[in-house]
Amino acid sequence: MADVPTALPVMPGLAGVELTPVEASRLIEGNPRQAAFNQFSNSRGNFHCGVWVSEPGTWRISYTEDELCVLLEGEAILTDAAGVSRRFGSGDAFVVPAGFVGTWQSIGTVRKYYAVYEEP
């Protein structure tokens, strides 16, 4: 009998996940460390989801993938290449589309659920 897919929970915890510094070449302000706890990847390797956390700071971002974010804790300010900023807080959901270039600023500790899809 073939394996039958089942629904899988995405848990909000990060137990045992080690925080690592943001790459120096991307860093703008602060000394933030971050970590991702990937809890699912599809068989094609182009869809992933889990939990991510960061400490306060600002760094450059450049997305090749589409990402759905749901903030569980903290606040983040995303600023695009044109200088337009958006502030998101705990409970907010937002999408960062592939091609987005700008900055991510974590205000305090930020924790989010993420779902990332990258075109093959």
NORPEHU-V200679 format. One record per residue. N is the residue number from 1. RES is the residue in one letter. PSI is psi in whole degrees, -180 to 180 (999 if undefined). Layout:
N_RES_PSI, N_RES_PSI
This chain:
1_M_136, 2_A_153, 3_D_135, 4_V_123, 5_P_147, 6_T_157, 7_A_141, 8_L_134, 9_P_149, 10_V_115, 11_M_143, 12_P_-11, 13_G_163, 14_L_29, 15_A_128, 16_G_1, 17_V_129, 18_E_132, 19_L_139, 20_T_150, 21_P_151, 22_V_141, 23_E_135, 24_A_-35, 25_S_-19, 26_R_-15, 27_L_134, 28_I_-45, 29_E_143, 30_G_-167, 31_N_55, 32_P_145, 33_R_154, 34_Q_165, 35_A_151, 36_A_138, 37_F_90, 38_N_126, 39_Q_-10, 40_F_138, 41_S_137, 42_N_173, 43_S_-22, 44_R_-10, 45_G_22, 46_N_8, 47_F_129, 48_H_150, 49_C_157, 50_G_-148, 51_V_140, 52_W_147, 53_V_148, 54_S_157, 55_E_170, 56_P_143, 57_G_177, 58_T_136, 59_W_161, 60_R_142, 61_I_151, 62_S_112, 63_Y_130, 64_T_-8, 65_E_162, 66_D_136, 67_E_129, 68_L_128, 69_C_138, 70_V_110, 71_L_129, 72_L_-26, 73_E_144, 74_G_-171, 75_E_148, 76_A_144, 77_I_121, 78_L_130, 79_T_126, 80_D_176, 81_A_-22, 82_A_-4, 83_G_6, 84_V_125, 85_S_146, 86_R_135, 87_R_133, 88_F_144, 89_G_177, 90_S_128, 91_G_-15, 92_D_145, 93_A_139, 94_F_162, 95_V_136, 96_V_112, 97_P_154, 98_A_139, 99_G_-12, 100_F_130, 101_V_133, 102_G_-140, 103_T_154, 104_W_128, 105_Q_122, 106_S_123, 107_I_108, 108_G_-167, 109_T_132, 110_V_133, 111_R_136, 112_K_154, 113_Y_143, 114_Y_150, 115_A_118, 116_V_131, 117_Y_129, 118_E_129, 119_E_140, 120_P_999
